[in-house]
Amino acid sequence: MRLDKLLGIEFPLIQGGMANIATGEFAAAVSNAGALGLIGAGGMNTETLRENIRRCRELTDKPFGVNIMLMHPQAKEMAQIVAEEKIPVVTTGAGNPGGYVAMWKEAGCKVFPVVPAVALAKRLAGQGVDGVIAEGTESGGHVGEMTTMALVPQVVDAMAEYGLPVIAAGGIADGRQLTAAFALGAIGAQVGTCLLGSVECPIHENYKAAIVKAKDSDTIVTGRLGGTPVRVLKNKMSREYVRQEKAGATKEELEHLTLGGLRRAVFEGDMDTGSVMAGQVAGMVKEIRPLRVIFEEMMAQAGQCLDALESERSGK
């Protein structure tokens, strides 16, 4: 079953749960545009999470979800809020959500953890999840090591034993890449970077301009040596981080460089010392467009790709 049918949405697309960006208003806008909007709890506390959930409900009657970063100090309380509010879909990152799955399922939530490797997918498969999101290292923000092209089919094969679907993420910004995700065995895709270039995205205009200006090789991964890899746009901060990291700087010294960096980028438009999270597909975002247009064009191009492949296969 394709993702749109599984979740009762128009397009087989989930919006990434981007911390400090994925507000209740943005999630509602995404859901109203036909995909599944997610509220990113990573930059919130329990009070603001509940406020954003209720704000989202005021703005849309469509399904939406919440993303919980399990390393968050209030993750347990946030997990409870998701259950209390009976959120249709919950996605998780940075950890194992096994301790919360039964509670969420009892509340009627569908659960899709984000996984960077087959091993974690297998550990989660027997815990009652509804599927997994296999995210390649091309994505923005916190990343793993494997590429989407290598990761997705291996996770698909591993999940076949459990009868669980896989959603592809990382490096998907147009219909060609969505078609590739389907070819790899995914039932849909999670997208993030391409939505930074939407009219409705609440990031600072400087951030949007930086995404539109970005070229194919304009991202860099900080924290790889220290085991906390994050993909961001190249700027003064990220270059200095990598320089100090290679020179053997302490964890505290490196944390000082990035402290508050995402908020500075998102809210203040600081493109020099801010943490401008973006995936490798930033170079494909050429203009600011409404969410509905982004989704419709992606689906139309995917349809054209599938038609062309079928014509080639049949020799027409």
Beta strands, then each sheet from edge to edge (+ up, - down):
strand 1: 13-15
strand 2: 37-40
strand 3: 64-69
strand 4: 89-93
strand 5: 110-115
strand 6: 132-135
strand 7: 141-142
strand 8: 166-169
strand 9: 188-191
strand 10: 219-222
strand 11: 230-233
sheet 1: 1+ 9+ 8+ 6+ 5+ 4+ 3+ 2+
sheet 2: 7+ 11- 10+
end
